[in-house]
Amino acid sequence: MASIIDMPKLSDTMTVGTVVKWLKNEGEEVSNGDVLAEVETDKATMELECFDDGTLLKIYVPAGSEAPIGGPLAAVGEPGEKAPDLGGG
């Protein structure tokens, strides 16, 4: 079953984050500890780390777009697995 990677709360005052750029592409293998993207908060640009092994199935938030804390950014799962349809994402 796919794991959803959500926008983490990276500072006390953060309510949304902006995906500056994705460092991995859909279909690429990822491992625990890989940096998936750069996320800009109200204070700094931080690295978004992967905590699962598998394939980056889907990117829900394109580079340059904002997402609220807890909002889905991407899905990681088994090769060939269908990414969850989160409706509107």
C-alpha positions as CSV (number, residue, x, y, z in Angstrom):
1,M,0.0,0.0,0.0
2,A,1.3,3.4,-0.9
3,S,2.5,5.9,1.7
4,I,1.5,9.5,1.4
5,I,4.2,12.1,2.2
6,D,2.6,15.1,3.8
7,M,3.8,18.7,4.1
8,P,5.7,18.6,7.5
9,K,5.5,21.5,10.0
10,L,9.1,22.8,9.7
11,S,8.7,25.9,12.0
12,D,6.5,27.0,14.8
13,T,4.9,29.7,12.7
14,M,4.5,27.8,9.5
15,T,1.0,27.2,8.1
16,V,1.9,26.4,4.5
17,G,5.0,25.5,2.6
18,T,6.1,26.0,-1.0
19,V,7.7,23.1,-3.0
20,V,10.7,24.9,-4.5
21,K,11.8,22.0,-6.6
22,W,11.5,18.2,-6.7
23,L,14.9,16.4,-6.6
24,K,13.3,13.0,-7.6
25,N,10.9,12.3,-10.5
26,E,7.8,10.2,-10.6
27,G,8.8,6.6,-11.3
28,E,12.2,6.9,-9.6
29,E,13.3,4.5,-6.9
30,V,13.6,6.2,-3.5
31,S,15.1,5.0,-0.2
32,N,14.8,6.0,3.4
33,G,17.0,9.1,3.9
34,D,16.8,10.3,0.2
35,V,16.0,14.0,-0.2
36,L,12.8,14.2,-2.3
37,A,12.4,18.0,-2.6
38,E,13.2,21.4,-1.3
39,V,10.5,23.1,0.7
40,E,10.4,26.8,1.5
41,T,8.8,27.8,4.8
42,D,8.2,31.3,6.2
43,K,11.7,31.2,7.5
44,A,14.0,29.1,5.4
45,T,14.3,26.5,2.6
46,M,14.6,23.0,4.0
47,E,15.0,19.5,2.5
48,L,12.1,17.1,2.5
49,E,13.4,13.6,3.4
50,C,11.9,10.3,2.4
51,F,11.2,7.8,5.2
52,D,10.1,4.9,2.9
53,D,11.7,2.6,0.4
54,G,10.0,2.2,-2.9
55,T,9.1,4.1,-6.0
56,L,7.9,7.7,-6.2
57,L,4.5,7.0,-7.6
58,K,2.9,10.4,-7.9
59,I,3.7,14.1,-7.1
60,Y,0.6,15.8,-6.0
61,V,2.1,19.3,-5.6
62,P,4.2,20.6,-8.5
63,A,7.3,22.8,-8.0
64,G,6.4,26.4,-7.3
65,S,3.1,25.5,-5.6
66,E,2.0,25.8,-1.9
67,A,0.5,23.1,0.3
68,P,-0.9,23.4,3.9
69,I,0.7,21.6,6.8
70,G,-0.4,18.0,6.6
71,G,-1.4,18.3,2.9
72,P,-0.4,15.5,0.6
73,L,2.8,16.2,-1.4
74,A,3.6,12.8,-3.0
75,A,3.0,9.0,-2.8
76,V,5.6,6.3,-2.4
77,G,4.9,2.7,-3.0
78,E,5.8,-0.5,-4.9
79,P,6.8,-0.3,-8.6
80,G,3.8,-0.5,-10.8
81,E,1.4,0.3,-7.9
82,K,-1.3,2.8,-8.6
83,A,-1.0,6.0,-6.6
84,P,-4.1,6.9,-4.5
85,D,-6.5,9.3,-6.1
86,L,-6.8,12.1,-3.6
87,G,-9.5,13.9,-5.5
88,G,-8.5,17.3,-6.9
89,G,-4.8,16.6,-6.4
